[in-house]
Amino acid sequence: GAGVSQSPSNKVTEKGKDVELRCDPISGHTALYWYRQSLGQGLEFLIYFQGNSAPDKSGLPSDRFSAERTGGSVSTLTIQRTQQEDSAVYLCASSLVAGGYNEQFFGPGTRLTVL
Amino acid sequence: GENVEQHPSTLSVQEGDSAVIKCTYSDSASNYFPWYKQELGKRPQLIIDIRSNVGEKKDQRIAVTLNKTAKHFSLHITETQPEDSAVYFCAATSRVGANNLFFGTGTRLTVIP
């Protein structure tokens, strides 16, 4: 079946611009996560959604970052007033339900470059 | 919050030799420890995981061990092959029922033919 998809695959933007990154989770998965992977670094947790519950935003690095998940499916990560340090690969993952034993399936990522 | 440290950052082995990657975690409440493999330009994929009520788990050439007392866990790859070359990430959950994983910084494994 279809895996997690993300768009765009690459995004180049100018400092100060806003960007939106999209994630389509696996159909039927109720949990959705966003991570950031900087060059040579591990995956940094940003935010996760579980069904209709309030999202866990504890990993968002600043108030310039926000995310929505509409209808319990597609999610959009928005970065306002982008800075050069925002340059990274943004990975989305989904799992059947929340709970530590459930495998997270990753999308291919969006490579964001802020000039 | 949880802090996961991973060593080494790079590892080169001859084909057929074994590779060991080690991770430590800080939160004693963590109870799930997956390992992900990320090949160049591809997405991370789960290769093996272990729960805190188990000390060791094997899957063909891959094994993971967990020492809850010392709060460390390790990935062992035996009879390495060139296709094992990738970046490997360990991860841990921070609390029971949580699902946000805290990842190590990764180990770039190179298997030399």
Interface residues (C-beta under 8 A of the other chain):
Chain A: V4 A31 Y33 Y35 G40 Q41 G42 L43 E44 F45 Y48 Q50 D56 S58 G59 L91 S95 A98 G99 G100 Y101 N102 E103 Q104 F106 G107 P108 G109
Chain B: G1 V4 Q6 N31 Y32 P34 Y36 K42 R43 P44 Q45 L46 D49 R51 F89 A91 T93 V96 G97 A98 N99 N100 L101 F102 F103 G104 T105 G106
